[in-house]
Amino acid sequence: MRVRRIVLLLAAVLALAMPGAAVRASSADVVQAGVRAPSFVAIDASTGHVLVARGARIRRPIASLTKVMTALTVIERGKLKRRVVVSLAATRVEPYKEGLVAGRAYTRETLLWSALLGSNNDSATALAMDAGSGSLPTYYALVNRRAKALGMHATTYASASGLDDVTNLSTALDQAVLARAALQNPTFARMVATRTHSTKWAAPTYAKVWVNHNKMLGTTPGTYGVKTGWTTRAGGCLIAAVRRGEHAVIGVVLNSPSIWSDMAALLDIAFGRVI
């Protein structure tokens, strides 16, 4: 018995010493730390290596985390000052929404701020229809190809906003992969790191101010993104990117009963395991 324990201990030490080894916390570590979400992952933002995970490959609805792919797709297309004429269909999506007016034109940039900070579903839908030349199915084909190119093989996009909880599915690991790629885009990174943004608006509003739903930007030092989400079926969803010292970690929690406490606990474990 003693020999077996020594062998197991040596194996654990060697695993930690191996370059690129994915390090995972035990279930006991996670429960003790207070992470209650059934699916989560934390990766090293520099290398992409998994630091801690549970249920990270289980396909789940991701609510408004969907808007990360929507935004990245639009930003990569460029010409963010180009105006988008909003269709009637885009205005008819369910709340949470901006209240866009059918037939009125808004810049892509304005709609991005609305979708990323305000998490407005009509803005995300208008952007998707623009990217898909007026067709949501065309847009879905576009982003699903992009997902596969990023290695997100367990992800299927069937929504621009995340309201579809049945066929719009992904995993915690795939969302971490996406966030890591998206944060390498300077425009995306700047937007998701912004706490508030204001712009001119049509009368009688005249000005619009968006406050980022990611409360960690104002409460957790080192936070630089990225997105929150919630629906009844998806539960609480959160992607967070945080720097501590020389290291940065991207964490994802899905179907969480408390995204803020779960993410705090997850990040504490992950930063303790960054090599």
Buried (B, 14 or more C-beta within 10 A) or exposed (E): EEEEEEEEEEEEEEEEEEEEEBBBBEEEBBEEBBBBBBBBBBBBBEEBBBBBBBBBEBBBBBBBBBBBBBBBBBBEBEEBEEBBBBBEBBBEBEEBBBEBEBEEEBBBBBBBBBBBBBBBBBBBBBBBBBBBEEEBEEBBEBBBEBBEEBBBEBBBBBBBBBBBBEEBBBBBBBBBBBBBBBBEBEBBBEBBBBEEBEBEBEEEEEEBEBBBBBBBBEEBEBBBBBBBBBBEEBBBBBBBBBBBEEBBBBBBBBBBEBBBBBBBBBBBBBBEBBB
